[in-house]
Amino acid sequence: MKRVAEQQARHEKYMARFTPCPFCQGKDLSVELNGQATDWVRCNACGCTGPVADGENRAIERWNQREKKA
């Protein structure tokens, strides 16, 4: 049980790095890879993708800089 709680805490800390989707306000997000050293964030709720970046951290950073859409 303790291990599951620790994994959940790590996952929540990781997901806290993302701002919600600017289109649907979804929080089910993941970082996608294209196999060529470029990453982007994808909203698993509406399919929106963020800007391509070099590396996971930069992809999250660029996603978080997007403006909220009306």
VMD Tcl script that builds the backbone (N, CA, C; Angstrom):
set m [mol new atoms 210]
animate dup $m
set s [atomselect $m all]
$s set {name element resname resid chain x y z} {
  {N N MET 1 A 0.812 -1.197 0.000}
  {CA C MET 1 A 0.000 0.000 0.000}
  {C C MET 1 A 0.858 1.266 0.000}
  {N N LYS 2 A 1.934 1.242 0.776}
  {CA C LYS 2 A 2.799 2.414 0.865}
  {C C LYS 2 A 3.405 2.744 -0.498}
  {N N ARG 3 A 3.801 1.705 -1.240}
  {CA C ARG 3 A 4.403 1.919 -2.552}
  {C C ARG 3 A 3.404 2.563 -3.518}
  {N N VAL 4 A 2.169 2.127 -3.497}
  {CA C VAL 4 A 1.131 2.700 -4.353}
  {C C VAL 4 A 0.922 4.169 -4.003}
  {N N ALA 5 A 0.890 4.473 -2.724}
  {CA C ALA 5 A 0.725 5.861 -2.279}
  {C C ALA 5 A 1.903 6.722 -2.732}
  {N N GLU 6 A 3.104 6.175 -2.669}
  {CA C GLU 6 A 4.283 6.907 -3.111}
  {C C GLU 6 A 4.241 7.151 -4.615}
  {N N GLN 7 A 3.818 6.145 -5.381}
  {CA C GLN 7 A 3.703 6.303 -6.827}
  {C C GLN 7 A 2.647 7.354 -7.171}
  {N N GLN 8 A 1.536 7.336 -6.462}
  {CA C GLN 8 A 0.476 8.311 -6.692}
  {C C GLN 8 A 0.967 9.725 -6.379}
  {N N ALA 9 A 1.710 9.873 -5.311}
  {CA C ALA 9 A 2.250 11.184 -4.934}
  {C C ALA 9 A 3.224 11.687 -5.997}
  {N N ARG 10 A 4.076 10.805 -6.525}
  {CA C ARG 10 A 5.011 11.192 -7.591}
  {C C ARG 10 A 4.251 11.611 -8.848}
  {N N HIS 11 A 3.198 10.848 -9.185}
  {CA C HIS 11 A 2.404 11.172 -10.369}
  {C C HIS 11 A 1.718 12.530 -10.204}
  {N N GLU 12 A 1.154 12.795 -9.042}
  {CA C GLU 12 A 0.487 14.072 -8.794}
  {C C GLU 12 A 1.474 15.236 -8.865}
  {N N LYS 13 A 2.668 15.033 -8.337}
  {CA C LYS 13 A 3.697 16.070 -8.406}
  {C C LYS 13 A 4.097 16.323 -9.856}
  {N N TYR 14 A 4.235 15.257 -10.646}
  {CA C TYR 14 A 4.571 15.386 -12.063}
  {C C TYR 14 A 3.463 16.135 -12.801}
  {N N MET 15 A 2.207 15.750 -12.578}
  {CA C MET 15 A 1.087 16.370 -13.288}
  {C C MET 15 A 0.885 17.821 -12.864}
  {N N ALA 16 A 1.326 18.199 -11.702}
  {CA C ALA 16 A 1.197 19.583 -11.234}
  {C C ALA 16 A 2.066 20.524 -12.075}
  {N N ARG 17 A 2.990 19.979 -12.833}
  {CA C ARG 17 A 3.858 20.799 -13.689}
  {C C ARG 17 A 3.096 21.350 -14.896}
  {N N PHE 18 A 1.965 20.760 -15.245}
  {CA C PHE 18 A 1.198 21.139 -16.430}
  {C C PHE 18 A 0.074 22.112 -16.079}
  {N N THR 19 A -0.165 23.089 -16.952}
  {CA C THR 19 A -1.387 23.877 -16.840}
  {C C THR 19 A -2.468 23.130 -17.619}
  {N N PRO 20 A -3.750 23.334 -17.286}
  {CA C PRO 20 A -4.823 22.635 -18.009}
  {C C PRO 20 A -4.822 22.991 -19.497}
  {N N CYS 21 A -5.473 22.167 -20.285}
  {CA C CYS 21 A -5.595 22.396 -21.720}
  {C C CYS 21 A -6.250 23.752 -21.969}
  {N N PRO 22 A -5.689 24.571 -22.874}
  {CA C PRO 22 A -6.260 25.890 -23.130}
  {C C PRO 22 A -7.594 25.827 -23.892}
  {N N PHE 23 A -7.946 24.660 -24.434}
  {CA C PHE 23 A -9.179 24.539 -25.202}
  {C C PHE 23 A -10.314 23.925 -24.397}
  {N N CYS 24 A -10.034 22.829 -23.681}
  {CA C CYS 24 A -11.112 22.139 -22.955}
  {C C CYS 24 A -10.928 22.168 -21.440}
  {N N GLN 25 A -9.825 22.754 -20.975}
  {CA C GLN 25 A -9.466 22.792 -19.553}
  {C C GLN 25 A -9.198 21.404 -18.970}
  {N N GLY 26 A -8.968 20.429 -19.858}
  {CA C GLY 26 A -8.663 19.073 -19.422}
  {C C GLY 26 A -7.333 18.995 -18.687}
  {N N LYS 27 A -7.240 18.017 -17.800}
  {CA C LYS 27 A -6.023 17.818 -17.023}
  {C C LYS 27 A -5.390 16.450 -17.285}
  {N N ASP 28 A -5.963 15.691 -18.226}
  {CA C ASP 28 A -5.414 14.394 -18.599}
  {C C ASP 28 A -4.425 14.637 -19.734}
  {N N LEU 29 A -3.186 14.925 -19.378}
  {CA C LEU 29 A -2.157 15.335 -20.328}
  {C C LEU 29 A -1.002 14.348 -20.335}
  {N N SER 30 A -0.324 14.265 -21.454}
  {CA C SER 30 A 0.862 13.410 -21.542}
  {C C SER 30 A 1.869 14.051 -22.477}
  {N N VAL 31 A 3.118 13.649 -22.335}
  {CA C VAL 31 A 4.175 14.113 -23.225}
  {C C VAL 31 A 4.372 13.028 -24.279}
  {N N GLU 32 A 4.315 13.437 -25.547}
  {CA C GLU 32 A 4.459 12.522 -26.672}
  {C C GLU 32 A 5.845 12.689 -27.299}
  {N N LEU 33 A 6.348 11.613 -27.871}
  {CA C LEU 33 A 7.642 11.615 -28.562}
  {C C LEU 33 A 7.422 11.235 -30.015}
  {N N ASN 34 A 8.193 11.821 -30.923}
  {CA C ASN 34 A 8.073 11.420 -32.328}
  {C C ASN 34 A 9.238 10.554 -32.790}
  {N N GLY 35 A 10.139 10.211 -31.900}
  {CA C GLY 35 A 11.272 9.371 -32.252}
  {C C GLY 35 A 12.457 10.120 -32.840}
  {N N GLN 36 A 12.355 11.441 -32.908}
  {CA C GLN 36 A 13.441 12.235 -33.470}
  {C C GLN 36 A 13.895 13.312 -32.485}
  {N N ALA 37 A 13.885 12.998 -31.218}
  {CA C ALA 37 A 14.355 13.894 -30.153}
  {C C ALA 37 A 13.498 15.154 -30.019}
  {N N THR 38 A 12.245 15.097 -30.440}
  {CA C THR 38 A 11.338 16.217 -30.212}
  {C C THR 38 A 10.112 15.706 -29.464}
  {N N ASP 39 A 9.627 16.516 -28.561}
  {CA C ASP 39 A 8.503 16.153 -27.709}
  {C C ASP 39 A 7.425 17.222 -27.792}
  {N N TRP 40 A 6.231 16.872 -27.394}
  {CA C TRP 40 A 5.147 17.833 -27.259}
  {C C TRP 40 A 4.157 17.290 -26.250}
  {N N VAL 41 A 3.324 18.173 -25.721}
  {CA C VAL 41 A 2.289 17.775 -24.763}
  {C C VAL 41 A 1.000 17.560 -25.538}
  {N N ARG 42 A 0.272 16.545 -25.159}
  {CA C ARG 42 A -1.013 16.223 -25.785}
  {C C ARG 42 A -2.090 16.165 -24.713}
  {N N CYS 43 A -3.239 16.772 -25.005}
  {CA C CYS 43 A -4.404 16.658 -24.137}
  {C C CYS 43 A -5.141 15.391 -24.552}
  {N N ASN 44 A -5.263 14.451 -23.638}
  {CA C ASN 44 A -5.922 13.188 -23.950}
  {C C ASN 44 A -7.439 13.318 -23.944}
  {N N ALA 45 A -7.955 14.459 -23.492}
  {CA C ALA 45 A -9.407 14.680 -23.483}
  {C C ALA 45 A -9.900 15.162 -24.846}
  {N N CYS 46 A -9.228 16.167 -25.442}
  {CA C CYS 46 A -9.712 16.742 -26.707}
  {C C CYS 46 A -8.760 16.533 -27.876}
  {N N GLY 47 A -7.548 16.033 -27.615}
  {CA C GLY 47 A -6.609 15.758 -28.690}
  {C C GLY 47 A -5.707 16.925 -29.071}
  {N N CYS 48 A -5.880 18.054 -28.420}
  {CA C CYS 48 A -5.048 19.224 -28.693}
  {C C CYS 48 A -3.585 18.877 -28.416}
  {N N THR 49 A -2.686 19.391 -29.250}
  {CA C THR 49 A -1.258 19.193 -29.013}
  {C C THR 49 A -0.573 20.540 -28.883}
  {N N GLY 50 A 0.457 20.555 -28.082}
  {CA C GLY 50 A 1.227 21.769 -27.863}
  {C C GLY 50 A 2.352 21.896 -28.860}
  {N N PRO 51 A 3.113 22.973 -28.739}
  {CA C PRO 51 A 4.249 23.195 -29.639}
  {C C PRO 51 A 5.327 22.123 -29.460}
  {N N VAL 52 A 5.985 21.791 -30.547}
  {CA C VAL 52 A 7.084 20.823 -30.522}
  {C C VAL 52 A 8.276 21.481 -29.846}
  {N N ALA 53 A 8.989 20.691 -29.057}
  {CA C ALA 53 A 10.152 21.213 -28.338}
  {C C ALA 53 A 11.236 20.148 -28.272}
  {N N ASP 54 A 12.427 20.576 -27.937}
  {CA C ASP 54 A 13.553 19.675 -27.782}
  {C C ASP 54 A 13.628 19.237 -26.326}
  {N N GLY 55 A 12.992 18.132 -26.001}
  {CA C GLY 55 A 13.030 17.588 -24.651}
  {C C GLY 55 A 11.720 17.766 -23.900}
  {N N GLU 56 A 11.490 16.854 -22.974}
  {CA C GLU 56 A 10.261 16.834 -22.188}
  {C C GLU 56 A 10.047 18.115 -21.384}
  {N N ASN 57 A 11.075 18.563 -20.674}
  {CA C ASN 57 A 10.925 19.762 -19.844}
  {C C ASN 57 A 10.570 20.984 -20.681}
  {N N ARG 58 A 11.211 21.134 -21.830}
  {CA C ARG 58 A 10.931 22.274 -22.709}
  {C C ARG 58 A 9.523 22.166 -23.295}
  {N N ALA 59 A 9.077 20.963 -23.610}
  {CA C ALA 59 A 7.723 20.773 -24.140}
  {C C ALA 59 A 6.681 21.206 -23.111}
  {N N ILE 60 A 6.895 20.845 -21.849}
  {CA C ILE 60 A 5.974 21.243 -20.781}
  {C C ILE 60 A 6.012 22.754 -20.606}
  {N N GLU 61 A 7.198 23.307 -20.640}
  {CA C GLU 61 A 7.365 24.764 -20.521}
  {C C GLU 61 A 6.598 25.495 -21.632}
  {N N ARG 62 A 6.748 25.032 -22.861}
  {CA C ARG 62 A 6.065 25.673 -23.998}
  {C C ARG 62 A 4.559 25.477 -23.911}
  {N N TRP 63 A 4.110 24.329 -23.450}
  {CA C TRP 63 A 2.671 24.081 -23.256}
  {C C TRP 63 A 2.117 25.087 -22.247}
  {N N ASN 64 A 2.818 25.260 -21.169}
  {CA C ASN 64 A 2.353 26.148 -20.101}
  {C C ASN 64 A 2.339 27.617 -20.514}
  {N N GLN 65 A 3.041 27.975 -21.575}
  {CA C GLN 65 A 3.069 29.351 -22.040}
  {C C GLN 65 A 1.916 29.672 -22.989}
  {N N ARG 66 A 1.146 28.674 -23.374}
  {CA C ARG 66 A 0.022 28.887 -24.298}
  {C C ARG 66 A -1.069 29.692 -23.601}
  {N N GLU 67 A -1.755 30.489 -24.383}
  {CA C GLU 67 A -2.845 31.289 -23.831}
  {C C GLU 67 A -4.136 30.482 -23.823}
  {N N LYS 68 A -4.972 30.755 -22.819}
  {CA C LYS 68 A -6.259 30.116 -22.726}
  {C C LYS 68 A -7.155 30.608 -23.871}
  {N N LYS 69 A -7.855 29.683 -24.537}
  {CA C LYS 69 A -8.760 30.033 -25.637}
  {C C LYS 69 A -10.190 30.131 -25.098}
  {N N ALA 70 A -10.940 31.058 -25.652}
  {CA C ALA 70 A -12.329 31.259 -25.218}
  {C C ALA 70 A -13.229 30.165 -25.705}
}
mol reanalyze $m
mol bondsrecalc $m
mol representation Tube
mol addrep $m
